[in-house]
Amino acid sequence: MKVLLNTVHSLVWPAAFLSATLFAADARSDEPCPQFVESRAGSVFNMSAFIKDNGSPEAALDTARAAISKVNKGGGCGIFSNVAACEETLTLAAVAITALQACIASPTHGDSQNTARD
């Protein structure tokens, strides 16, 4: 039993390293838009899925802006039972909007769209 436990334990670190390497390799730096954004509090948002769901970074930016506007027009976070969660969500949305604006303004953004259409 002890041999089996040692074998399993010795495989955990290489597996964790391999997983981290594959994750890092997937987040390519040549793409103008980040795959994920993170707030200072540690909340993470999947930008690549948001952009894919909206069809383009421009459409994703419009959707994010509209969502924040809708919350603000409805009375802000004070109307929700969990105000802190709402405020963190709005903070994360602001981080996402900043990242989308940088992505759209990036000189490689137009090149990546042209390549994707070819």
C-alpha positions in Angstrom: 0.0 0.0 0.0 2.8 2.4 0.9 4.4 1.8 -2.6 1.2 2.6 -4.3 0.8 5.8 -2.2 4.4 6.9 -3.0 3.8 6.2 -6.7 0.7 8.3 -6.8 2.3 11.1 -4.8 5.3 11.1 -7.2 3.0 11.6 -10.1 1.1 14.5 -8.7 3.9 17.2 -9.2 4.7 16.2 -12.8 1.0 16.2 -13.6 0.5 19.6 -12.1 3.5 21.0 -13.9 2.3 19.5 -17.2 -1.2 21.0 -16.7 0.3 24.4 -15.9 2.5 24.2 -19.0 -0.4 23.4 -21.2 -2.5 26.2 -19.8 0.3 28.7 -20.3 0.9 27.4 -23.8 -2.7 27.9 -24.6 -2.6 31.6 -23.5 -0.7 32.8 -26.6 0.8 36.2 -26.4 0.4 37.0 -30.1 -3.3 37.4 -29.8 -4.5 41.0 -29.2 -7.3 40.0 -26.8 -6.6 38.3 -23.5 -8.2 35.0 -22.8 -8.9 35.9 -19.1 -9.0 39.1 -17.1 -8.7 39.3 -13.3 -9.9 41.9 -10.8 -7.7 43.0 -7.9 -9.9 40.9 -5.6 -9.0 37.8 -7.6 -12.2 37.3 -9.6 -11.6 35.9 -13.1 -13.6 36.4 -16.3 -13.3 34.3 -19.4 -12.8 36.9 -22.1 -12.3 34.5 -25.0 -15.7 32.8 -24.3 -17.4 36.2 -24.0 -15.9 37.4 -27.3 -16.9 34.1 -29.0 -20.4 34.3 -27.6 -20.8 37.9 -28.9 -19.1 37.3 -32.3 -16.4 39.9 -32.0 -14.5 42.1 -29.5 -16.6 45.1 -30.6 -19.9 43.3 -30.0 -18.6 42.0 -26.6 -17.6 45.6 -25.7 -21.1 46.8 -26.6 -22.7 44.0 -24.5 -20.5 44.7 -21.5 -21.3 48.5 -21.6 -25.0 47.8 -22.0 -25.0 45.5 -19.0 -23.3 48.0 -16.7 -25.6 50.7 -18.0 -28.7 48.5 -17.2 -27.5 48.0 -13.6 -26.8 51.7 -13.1 -30.2 52.7 -14.6 -31.9 50.2 -12.4 -30.6 51.7 -9.2 -27.1 50.4 -9.0 -25.9 47.6 -6.7 -27.9 48.9 -3.7 -31.1 47.2 -5.0 -29.5 43.7 -4.8 -29.3 41.6 -1.7 -25.6 40.9 -2.1 -24.2 44.4 -2.7 -20.6 43.3 -2.4 -21.0 40.6 -5.1 -22.6 43.1 -7.4 -19.9 45.7 -6.9 -17.2 43.0 -7.6 -19.1 42.0 -10.8 -19.2 45.6 -11.9 -15.5 46.0 -11.1 -14.7 42.9 -13.1 -16.8 44.2 -16.0 -14.9 47.5 -15.9 -11.6 45.5 -16.2 -13.1 43.5 -19.1 -14.1 46.7 -20.8 -10.6 48.2 -20.4 -9.1 45.0 -21.9 -11.6 45.0 -24.8 -10.8 48.6 -25.6 -7.1 47.8 -25.6 -7.8 44.7 -27.7 -9.8 46.7 -30.3 -7.2 49.5 -30.4 -4.3 47.0 -30.9 -2.7 47.1 -34.3 -2.8 43.3 -34.5 -6.6 43.2 -33.9 -7.3 44.1 -37.5 -4.7 41.6 -38.8 -6.2 38.8 -36.7 -9.7 39.5 -38.1 -8.4 39.5 -41.7 -6.6 36.2 -41.1 -9.6 34.6 -39.6 -11.7 35.5 -42.6 -9.3 34.1 -45.2 
